[in-house]
Amino acid sequence: MKVSIVRPSGDPEVQREFRGALSMFATGVAVITAPRREGLPIGMTVASFNSVSLDPPLILFSVDRRSLSLGDLCASDSYAVNVLEESQQDMSNRFAKGNGDKWGWRDNTTDQCDTPVLLPDTLATFECEPYAQYDGGDHVIFVGRVTRHRTRSQGRPLIFFGGRYHTLNGVHAASA
């Protein structure tokens, strides 16, 4: 086992090692979507989605400060978290890119509230209104109040672990 001491540093090697250690925590993959005042909607892949509170219903995710869509997302009055299923690796890759045509594959990307969503393809979708934003170093932490959520009754999540996509391989754990 390698042990590394992490100190604030702009050293790319230290950051690479820290990122590698963080990659040992398996996460689901989600795409954050939001309307944009002008142009196509915002869409970005994240692996930093988590629950915060049941009452009120709050979730969080973080976005890199270098994201081209950060300013628009900070100003948005709604957004959605779309939880991807294991067959949606291509969708994750499409929305992980900084530029390019993320939406040309789809004709209808809004729901009744004009928040773009990726239904019916996702395992779950959480439509939110902004609740809080926090400084997270080189990221901004978004906390959203869930106003509506939808889930599919079947499917398995797309997992990100060790810098690569994985699936559950049919293994089902008992509920907590």
matplotlib code that plots the C-alpha trace (Angstrom):
import matplotlib.pyplot as plt

x = [0.0, 1.4, 0.9, 1.0, 0.7, -1.4, -0.6, -2.0, 0.1, -0.2, 2.1, 0.4, 2.0, 0.5, -2.9, -2.6, -1.9, -4.8, -7.1, -6.0, -6.8, -10.2, -11.0, -11.0, -14.5, -17.0, -19.7, -22.7, -22.6, -25.1, -25.6, -26.6, -28.9, -30.2, -31.8, -29.6, -30.9, -29.5, -28.5, -28.7, -29.2, -26.4, -25.3, -22.4, -21.4, -20.6, -19.6, -20.1, -23.8, -25.1, -28.2, -28.1, -31.5, -34.9, -36.7, -36.4, -35.4, -31.9, -29.2, -25.7, -23.2, -20.0, -18.7, -15.1, -14.5, -13.0, -16.3, -17.4, -21.0, -20.4, -21.6, -24.8, -25.4, -24.8, -27.4, -30.0, -33.2, -33.6, -31.6, -31.9, -29.7, -30.1, -28.8, -27.4, -27.9, -25.2, -25.9, -25.4, -21.7, -21.9, -24.2, -21.8, -19.0, -21.0, -21.8, -18.3, -16.9, -16.4, -17.6, -19.4, -22.9, -24.4, -28.0, -28.3, -29.2, -32.5, -35.5, -37.4, -35.2, -37.5, -40.3, -43.4, -41.2, -38.7, -35.9, -34.1, -34.1, -32.9, -36.1, -37.2, -33.6, -32.3, -32.7, -33.8, -34.2, -34.3, -35.6, -34.3, -34.4, -31.2, -30.9, -27.3, -23.8, -20.6, -16.9, -15.3, -11.7, -11.3, -15.0, -18.4, -20.7, -24.4, -27.2, -30.6, -34.0, -35.8, -39.2, -39.9, -38.3, -38.9, -37.5, -37.6, -38.6, -35.8, -32.3, -28.7, -26.5, -23.4, -20.5, -17.3, -14.3, -10.6, -10.9, -13.1, -16.7, -18.0, -21.3, -22.7, -22.4, -25.7, -24.7, -27.5, -26.8, -29.4, -31.2, -30.1]
y = [0.0, 3.4, 6.2, 9.8, 13.0, 15.6, 19.2, 22.1, 22.3, 23.0, 20.1, 18.0, 14.8, 15.3, 16.0, 12.9, 10.7, 12.3, 11.8, 8.2, 7.6, 9.2, 6.9, 4.0, 5.1, 3.7, 6.2, 6.3, 8.6, 11.4, 14.1, 17.6, 19.4, 23.0, 25.6, 28.3, 31.8, 31.6, 28.6, 24.9, 23.7, 23.0, 19.3, 17.9, 14.6, 14.3, 11.6, 13.8, 13.4, 12.7, 13.0, 15.7, 15.8, 14.1, 17.1, 19.3, 17.1, 18.2, 16.8, 18.0, 17.8, 19.7, 21.3, 22.1, 25.9, 25.5, 24.2, 26.3, 26.1, 27.1, 30.7, 29.7, 26.9, 29.3, 31.7, 29.0, 28.9, 25.1, 22.1, 18.3, 15.4, 12.5, 9.2, 7.0, 3.3, 0.8, 1.0, 4.8, 5.1, 6.8, 9.4, 10.0, 10.5, 12.9, 15.1, 14.9, 16.9, 20.6, 21.5, 19.8, 18.8, 17.3, 17.7, 17.1, 13.4, 14.3, 16.3, 16.9, 17.7, 19.6, 18.6, 20.6, 23.0, 23.7, 22.0, 19.8, 16.1, 12.9, 10.9, 8.2, 6.9, 7.4, 5.4, 8.4, 12.1, 14.7, 18.1, 20.9, 24.5, 26.1, 25.9, 26.9, 27.2, 26.7, 27.2, 23.8, 24.8, 24.2, 23.2, 24.8, 22.7, 23.0, 22.1, 21.7, 21.4, 18.5, 19.6, 16.4, 13.0, 10.1, 6.6, 3.5, 0.3, -1.7, -1.1, -1.1, 1.9, 2.9, 2.8, 4.8, 3.3, 3.4, 5.9, 3.5, 2.6, -0.6, -2.4, -4.4, -7.7, -8.9, -8.8, -7.4, -6.3, -6.5, -3.2, -1.2]
z = [0.0, -1.0, 1.5, 0.4, 2.4, 0.6, 1.1, -0.9, -4.0, -7.7, -8.3, -11.1, -9.7, -6.3, -7.9, -10.1, -7.0, -5.1, -8.0, -8.2, -4.5, -4.9, -7.9, -5.5, -4.4, -6.8, -7.9, -10.1, -13.2, -13.7, -16.3, -15.0, -17.4, -17.2, -19.5, -20.9, -21.6, -25.1, -27.2, -26.4, -22.8, -20.4, -20.1, -18.2, -16.8, -13.1, -10.7, -7.6, -7.0, -3.5, -1.2, 1.5, 3.2, 3.1, 4.7, 2.8, -0.1, -1.0, -3.3, -4.2, -7.0, -7.8, -11.0, -11.9, -12.0, -15.5, -16.9, -19.9, -18.6, -15.0, -15.3, -17.0, -14.4, -11.5, -13.0, -13.8, -11.8, -12.4, -13.2, -13.3, -12.2, -14.6, -13.2, -16.0, -16.5, -17.5, -21.3, -21.3, -21.4, -24.8, -23.3, -20.4, -22.8, -25.0, -22.0, -20.5, -23.5, -23.0, -26.5, -29.3, -30.2, -27.0, -28.0, -31.7, -31.2, -29.4, -30.6, -27.4, -24.3, -22.1, -19.8, -18.7, -16.6, -19.4, -17.5, -20.0, -18.9, -20.5, -19.8, -20.4, -20.8, -17.3, -14.1, -12.1, -12.7, -10.0, -11.1, -8.7, -7.9, -6.6, -2.8, -2.1, -3.7, -1.9, -2.5, -3.0, -3.9, -7.7, -7.8, -7.0, -4.8, -5.8, -3.4, -5.1, -3.6, -5.4, -6.8, -8.7, -9.2, -11.4, -11.4, -13.6, -12.0, -13.7, -14.8, -13.4, -12.8, -14.8, -12.3, -12.4, -10.5, -10.9, -13.8, -15.9, -16.4, -14.7, -14.3, -11.4, -13.4, -12.2, -8.5, -6.3, -2.7, 0.0, 0.7, 3.7]

ax = plt.figure().add_subplot(projection="3d")
ax.plot(x, y, z, "-o")
ax.set_aspect("equal")
plt.show()
